[in-house]
Amino acid sequence: MRTKSAVYTRQRKKKIFRLAKGSYATKKNRWRMVIQQVERSLNYAYTGRKDNKANFRTLWIIRLNAAVREEGMSYNRFISGLKKANVVIDRKMLAEIAVNDNATFKKLVEVAKAA
């Protein structure tokens, strides 16, 4: 007896069509176009997740630079001063402190200047 694969095939296609929902023109309802579009979209999503990390690091550095310049110091001197003083705080936390807790940030700048 021959086995029919219609149900399984439909389920498999439905999953991929769902991923293509919202795409332009026939890229959402023609099987060949859908496969190409979903593959491309997932590829861009993957690289986008990697790019996001670099974008956030850039944002933190920009925020730190602005905050440190208000205290009369440059970003690279601030970072090297913290390293010499053995202060181990990453740029994400430093940027958060600079934005939300000004008094603590001024103390960190003083520590960096002393070192």
Secondary structure as the mmCIF struct_conf table of DSSP 4:
data_model
#
loop_
_struct_conf.conf_type_id
_struct_conf.id
_struct_conf.beg_label_comp_id
_struct_conf.beg_label_asym_id
_struct_conf.beg_label_seq_id
_struct_conf.end_label_comp_id
_struct_conf.end_label_asym_id
_struct_conf.end_label_seq_id
HELX_LH_PP_P HELX_LH_PP_P1 ARG A 2 LYS A 4
HELX_RH_AL_P HELX_RH_AL_P1 ALA A 6 LEU A 19
TURN_TY1_P TURN_TY1_P1 ALA A 20 GLY A 22
BEND BEND1 TYR A 24 TYR A 24
HELX_RH_3T_P HELX_RH_3T_P1 ALA A 25 LYS A 28
TURN_TY1_P TURN_TY1_P2 ASN A 29 ASN A 29
HELX_RH_AL_P HELX_RH_AL_P2 TRP A 31 GLU A 70
TURN_TY1_P TURN_TY1_P3 GLU A 71 GLY A 72
HELX_RH_AL_P HELX_RH_AL_P3 TYR A 75 LYS A 84
TURN_TY1_P TURN_TY1_P4 ALA A 85 ASN A 86
HELX_RH_AL_P HELX_RH_AL_P4 ARG A 91 ASN A 100
HELX_RH_AL_P HELX_RH_AL_P5 ASN A 102 ALA A 114
#
